[in-house]
Amino acid sequence: MIPRERHLAAVLNLLRQFPIVAILGARQVGKTTLALEILKRAKPSGERFDLEDPADLARLSDAQLALADLKGLVVIDEIQRRPDIFPVLRVLADRRPRGSRFLVLGSASPELLRQSSETLAGRIAFYTLDGFGLDEVGVEKLDRLWLRGGFPLSFLARTHDSSFTWRQSFIRTFLERDMPQLGVRVPASTLSRFWSMLAHYHGQVWNGAEFARAFGVSDKTVRHYLDTLHAAQVATVLQPWHENVRKRQVKSPKVYVRDSGVLHGLLGIREHRDLERHPKVGASWEGFLLQQVVGHLGASADECFFWATHSGAELDLLWVHGRRRWGFEFKRTSSPKLTNSLRTAIDTLGLQKAFLVHAGDKTFPVHKQVTAVAAACLLEDVG
């Protein structure tokens, strides 16, 4: 098992501050494993309920009665199956003295977010768990992580073929079983077509009209499909940054398949040689490293943007944290150079720092504010 110390420390810190913490993430991303490790360290020892286990589901038929006398940390897995528990958690969280704290796990369905934010406002903290990151697997396994993605069972598979087979099964099961359980009423075949099409638009600005024409539905309907996958943590919608500058700026988001391994599964890419020959190799590299940078910085979704103008200037990632503005470009090249696009972004947005993350093996300055960073040195040279 690969230790997930960064996530462990972050969740434990939230539990010290809030009576309820929710770990949200896609299915099979490692939420339960992380929660069991937290439960093992809890003092006093607590209790776990798995709402996919009929026996635990029966124990919680009267949630208030079942939970009221418990002490220590209480873990409730697959919470989206019983959203009616949230009002009970509110009552228990407000008790003085507080007898227990709660760690709830679930896929980030719209229903889950709505129920918890309305019922538990001020009492709950959210923590999003992604798959393995470079800091967990080591930069020497960068290429493996890029190809297979961060889902534990995909990354740890014995062979590339078995990893690919697992991802194909995950995609099918996610669409046919998991999405209906989250209350999504879109047919699995429709979402499958949409997800596959999204993979071919990975790293591009969202064009709802083009998707709508392909599906023969309205712009609003295809945006609903996108929002559904985004809420379930399998797609990323990166919002545009725009401010009062003398340039016409792009105001539509960019879209990505969140996990690089799932992207490659949707594109039919099994091996590195297939990936290097694929026309989406550059976009795949960009999305993979963007996810790694966001995780490394500990950046929240409302701190991350891209920036582009209609005249062609573009910045792949803009991190806005207080007064700090950092920019990132991701290039699948071993000979990175400062581009006019990046220079324009520095001047227009007032970036304090910018990083050109590339596929070579050297880190060096290319401008007084820009460092070309080798992807293998990402964790050392960005921060």
N, C-alpha and C positions, 0 to 999 in steps of 0.2 A: 504493500500500500504506500502511495506517495503522500507524505505529510502535507497538510494544508495549513501551516502555521499562521500565515498572514490572515486567512479567513477566520481561523479559530480565534485569534487575538481580537479581531474586529468585532465578532459576534459577542464574545465574552465582555468586551468593553461596553457594547450596547446593553447587554443584560444588567450591567451594573447601574445603568442610567434609566432604563425603562422597565416597567412591569411586564411588558409583552414585546417580543421581537419576532418578526416574520422573516424567514429566509425564503426568498422567491427565486425561481429559476426553472429552466426547462426540465422535463422528465429525464432521468438517468444522468443528471449532471453532478450528483454526489451530495445532495442535500441531506439525505438520511445518514450517510456515513459521517458527515460533519456533525450532525446533531447527536449521534451516538457517542462521538468523541467528547463533545461538550458535556453530555449527560454523565459520562464516565468521570469527568473532572468536577462535577457539581458537588457542592457541600451545603446542606445535606443532600444525599442521593435522592433522585426524583423518580418520575414515572413516565412511561411512553405509551401513547395510544396511536395505533396505525389504523386509519379509517378505511383502509382497503381490507382489513382483517374483520370478518363478520363478528368475531367474539368481541373485539374492541369497539366495534360499531354498536353492538348490543349494550356494552357497559356504559356507553355514553347516550343511551336512549333518553335518560334524564340527566343532561349534562351538568346542571347545577348541583344535583345531589352527588354525582360521581366525582366532581372536581373540588367541591367546597372544603373538604377536610384534608386534601393532599398538601404535603409540605415539600419545600425544595423546588427543584426545576421540573416543570411538567411539559413534555414534548407532545405535540399533536401533529401527526403526519397526515398529508393529503387533506388539509383543512378545507379545500374548496368543495369537498363532498358534503360538508355540514356547515354552511355559512350561518345557520341559525345559532351556532355556538358563540358567535361574536358578541351578542348582547350579554350572554352569561359571563364572558371574559371581562367585559366592562365592569360588571358588578363586582367580580372577584378582584380585579385590579384596584378598585377603589376602597377595598377593605383596609382598616387600620386596627391593629397592626397587620401588615401584609403577610399572609401565610405562605405564598408561593409566587413564583414567576413562571411565565409561559413562553415557550419557544414553539411557534407554529410554522409548519412547512407547507408549501404548495406551489403549484404552477401559477404564474401570474395572470390568471384569468381576469377579465374586466370585472366580473362579479365579485371576485375575491378582493380586488382593490377598492371597489365601491363600498362594499359592506364594511371592510375594516377601517377605511379612512373616515367614513361617516360615523360609525358606532364607537370607534376607539381613538378618535382624534385626541392628540396630546398624550396618549397612553402607549402608543405603539411606535416602534422604529422598524423600517424596512431595510433588509440587506439582500442585495442581488448577488447570487452565486453563479459564476460562469464556470466553464470547464477549466482544465489545467492551463496554467500560464507558464511562460518561460522561467519565471523565478522559482517555480515548483519542479519542473522537469529538468532544468539546466539548459544553458544556451547551446551545449554540444548536441542537443536533440532538437534544435530549431527546425530542421528540415522535416523530421518525423512529425513534430507537432503541427507544422504547416500543412502537410499532406493529410494527416489523419484527424486533425482537429483535437479539441480539448476534452471531449466526452471520455471519461475514464475507461470504459470498456472498449472504445475505439482505439484510443491511444495505446493501451496496454495489450492489445491483441497480439498473438504470436507472430502473425504474418500480415503483410499488406492486404492479401486476399481476404483473410478472416476479418480484418478491420473494415474493409469495404462491404463485406456481407453484413456485418453488424449494423453499419450505417444505413444500408438499404432496408434492413428490417426495422430500424428505428424510424425511418421516414414513413414506412407503410403503417406501422403500429401507431405512430403519432397521429396520422391523418384519420385512420379508421377507428381507433379506440379512444385515444387521449382527447382529441378535440371535441367529440361528442360529449365526453364526461365533463368538459369545461363549459358546456352549455352552448357550444358553437353549432349552428344549424346549417352551415354551408356544406353541401355534399362533399365527401372526401375526394371524389374524382375531380371536382372543380378546383378545390384547394391544391390538389396535386399538380394540375396543369398550371395553376397560378404560381406555385412555389418554383416549379421548373422554369417557367418563363422569367421569374424574378432572378433566378440564378444566372440567366444570360444577360440580365441588366445590372448585375452586381457591380457596385461602384459608380453607377450612373445617376444622373438627376432624374427624379421621378417624373414620368410622363403619363399621367392618368388617362389622357385621351387615347394614347396609343394602346394601352392595356385594354381600355374599354372597347375599342374597335375589334381587338383580337378576340374578346370574349362575347361581343355582341350585347353588352350591358352598359349601364350608365357609368360616368366617372365616379359617382358617389359609391356605387356598388363595388368597383375594384378597389377604391380606397378603403372600404370596409374589409375586404380580403387582406389588404396590407396591414391594416390596424390589428386584425385578428392575429396574424403571425407575429407582429411586433409585441402584442400583449402577452403572447405565449412564449416570448423570449427566444424565438428562432429567427427573427429578422430584426435588423437595426435600421431605424429611420433617423438619419443624422440631419438635424435642422440647419437651415442656412443662417449665417450671421449677416445682418445688414444694418447699416447706420448711415448717418447723413454725410455722404461723401459725393463728390462730383463724378460718379460713375453709376451706370445702370447695373444693378446687382441681381443675381439669380435669387429668387424667393421660393423656389420649390426644394424639397429635401432631397438628399441622396439616399439610396437604398442599398442595403447589403444583406446577404445571408449571414447570420450572426457567427456561425461556427464554420471555419474553413473546411473541416472534414465533411460536414453536411453539404456544403457548397460543392465539393468535389464528388460526393455521392450523387447529387442531383445532376451533375454534368457528366457522370460516367467515367470519372478519372480515378484509376486504380493505383498507378505507379508514378514515381517522380518523372520518368521519361515521358509519360503521357501529359503530365502537368506542364513540363517545360515546353512542350510543343503546342499547347492549347492556346487559342487566341485570348482567353481570359486570364492567362498567367499573371499579367501585370496587375489586373484588378484584384485577383485573388491575393497576391502579395500585399497590396495596399490594404485590403480589408483585414487580413491577418495581423499585420503590424499595427494598424490602427487600434485593434482590439487589445493588443499587448501593451501599447502605450497608455491607453485609458486605464487598464488594470494596474499598470506600474505606478501611474500618478495617483491612483485612488480617486479618479475624477468621477463626479456624478454626471448623469445625463444632461442636466441643465447647465453644465459648464463646458460642454463639447459641441462644436459646430464645424461646418465647413464654410468656406467663403469663395465666391466666384462672381465675376462680372461678365456681362454679355460681350465684352471686347476680348475675353479669353484669359484674363488673369484668374488664378485659382489657388487655393490653399486647401490641402486635403483635410487637415485637422487644425482647428483653432481652439486652444484651451484658455478659457477666461476664468480666472480664479482671483476674486477681489480685484486688485489693480494689476494683477499679473496677466500678461497676454503672451502666450507662446504659440508658435506656429510649427507645423510638421508637414513635410512632403515625403512621400514614400515612392522610391524608384527602384525597379528591378534592373539595376545596372551596377557594374563594378567600377565605373568611371563617372562619379557624380559631379555635376557642375551647377553653379548658381544660375538659375534661369531668370529671364525677365519677369516671368509670372511671380516667382518668389520675391524678387526685388520689389515689385509693385506692391505685394502684400505687406512687406516690411514697412514700406514708406506710407502706405495708405492706412494701415491698421495700427501703426505705432507699436510693433512687436518689440519686446525687450530681448527675446531670444527666438531663434528658429533652428530647426534641425532637419537635415536632409538625410533620411534613413535609407541606406542602400545595401546592395548585396555583396559588396566588396569586403576586404578584411582590414581596412585601415580607417581610423578616425582622425580627421584633420579639419582645420578651419578653412572655409571658402569665402568668408566675409567677416567683418568685425562682429556681426550679430548672428552669423550662421555657421553651424558646425555640421560637417558631413559625418554621420555616425554609421559605422558598420553595424548591421543588424545583430551580429554576434556580440557586440559590445553595448547593446541597447540599455541593459540594466545598469551598467557602470557609468555611462556617459550622458544619460538623460536623467535630470532630477536636480 
